[in-house]
Amino acid sequence: MGHREDLLAAARRLLEEKGYARITARDLVAASGTNLASIGYHFGSKEGLLNAVIGEVFEEWTDRIAGLAMADPAATPARRAEITWSAVLADLDRMRDTLLSYVEALAQAERVPALREQFATHYRRARTRVSRLVARTLGIEPDEPRCVALASFIIAACDGLSVQWLVDPEGAPTAEEMIAALRLFWSASMGTRRETV
């Protein structure tokens, strides 16, 4: 492995062990066996490196959840949503340290334009990926505005569910409760008591 890969591997371990706010550049150098100049050369800054790792972890998580949601070609859109939210909830214990680091990083990104753009890029990639999955499910074009909007809604629901779980694990809704709420909303919107989603 080169310095870039060594730094990414070390940053991943440290994010789980120490959290975003407590990692120093010297920690990264010691854990990776590299040097301070390598961080700047490959990632621009310590924060750039940590955010790159957070992006990688969430892309891997998205791929895992997408694989589960799309495994049954006959699943309805509602069933795929339920599988997605169940998978997110099931993974939260394992993902807790990374989620906390993500929340810490977002607070920093607000004040550093380059980091904010890095997170925006992560979200753009996620929207593109989820839009393609939505398009497959609904039989529409992935770049159609409503497909992109639905992808954003799904990501927002997963993000919101994760943050609620971090703060109040017992009070966070289950996947079944979220589907039931969508059915209620849909029924009320259509002026009917039928619950078909």
N, C-alpha and C positions, 0 to 999 in steps of 0.2 A: 504494500500500500504506500501511496505517496502522502505528503504532508496534508493535502486537502482531505483525503479519506480518513487519515489518523485524527485530524481535528474534528471531523463530523462524528466519528465513533466516540471520541472522548466527550464531546459536547452532549451527545445523547445520554451517556452514562451520568454525567454531572447534572443534567436537567432532572433526572430521576432522583439522584441522591441529595442535591442541594437546593434545587429550585432556581428559577431564572435570576432573581434579584441578588442571590448570594454568590453567584459564580464570578470569579475574577479572571482576567486574562492569564494571570500566572497559574491559576488552577487548570485552565485549558492547556497551557504549555506543559505543565507537569504531567497531566493525565495523558497527553498525546505524544510526549517525547519530541515535540517540535520546538519552535521558537516564536517569539512575539511577532516578528516580521511576517511569518507565514500567515497569521490571522489576518493582518492587513492586506497582504498580497492576494489571498484567496477570497476573503469575505468582506473586506473594507473595514470591519470593526468586530469587536467581540459580539455586539448585539446582532450584527449581520450574520455571523456564524450561528448564534443561538436560534435566530429566526429561521435560518435555512433548515436547521434540524427540526424545528417545530413544524415547518411546512412539509418536510419529508415524512414525519410521523403521521401527520394528518392525511397526507395523500395515501399512505399505506393503509390507514384506518378506513378511508373512503373506499379504497379498492376492496378491502375485506368485506365491508358492509354491502357494497354493491354486488359482490359475488353471491352473498347470501340472499339478497333481495331479488336477484335475477335468476336464481337457480331453477325455479319452477317456471317454465315458459307459459304455463296456463294460469298463473296467479293473476288475480284482479289487481287494479291499481291500489285499492284499499288494503288488500292482503300484503302487497309489497311495502306499503307505508307501515303497516303493523310489524312486518319482519324487520324493516329498517330501524324503527324506534325500539323494538325489543332488543335488537343487536347492540344499539347504542347503549341502552340501559345495562345490558349484560356486561359490556366492556368497561363501564365507568370506573369500577374498582381498580382494574388494571391500568386504566388511563389517567387516574387521578393526579399523579405528579405532573404529567405532561399538561393536563388541563390547567392546573394551577400555574404552571410556567407560562402557558398561553395567555392567561388573564393578566399576569404580571407584565408580559411582553406588550400586550395591547396598550397598557397604560403608558409605557415608554414610547411606543410608536406615535402616539398623539403629538409628542413634542419633537420628534425627529423625522423629517419628511422622507428620508431615504428608507427608514424602517417602515413607515406607514405605507409607502409604495410597495415594499416587499410583501407586506400582508395583503395589500390590495391585489397583487399578482397572485398570491395563494388563492384568494377568493375567486378571482377570474378563472383560474384553472379548475377549481372545484365546481363553479357554475357550468363551465363547458362540459366537464365530465358528467355531472348530474343531468344536464340538459339532454345529453345523448341517451342516458338511461330512461329519462322521462319520454323522450321521443320514441324509443323502442317500445315502451309500455303502451303509449297512446296511439302509435302509428302516425305521428306527425313529424315535421322537419325540426331538427334540434335547434336551429337558429331562429325559429319562429318566436316572436316576442313573448307570446303566452307560455311557450315551453321554457324559455329563460326565466320568466317570472315565477313559474311553478318550481323550477330548480332552486331559485333564490328562497322561496317559501320553505322548501324542504330543508335547505341548509339552515335557515333561520330557526326552524322548529328543532332541529338537532342541536344547534348551538344553545338555544334557550333551554332545552331540556337538560343539557349538560351543566349549564350554569346553575339552574335550579337545583339539580342534584348535588352539586358541590356545596351549596349553602344549606340545603334542607333535604337530605336523601330520603327521609321518610315521607315528606310531603310532596315530592316530585310525582307527577302523574305517571301511570303505567302506560304502556303502548296501547292496551285495550281501552283505557280511559280516553286517550287522545283520539283514537278512531271513533269512539262513541261520541265525543264532543264534536268531531267533524261531521258525523252523521246528523247530530242535532242541529248544527249550524246550517248544513245543507238543506235539511227538511224545513227549517224555519225560513230560509232564503227562498225556497221554492213554494212557500205557502201551503205546505202539506205536512202531515205527520209521518209520512212514510220515511223510513230510514234506509235509503239505498245509496250506497257510495261504492 
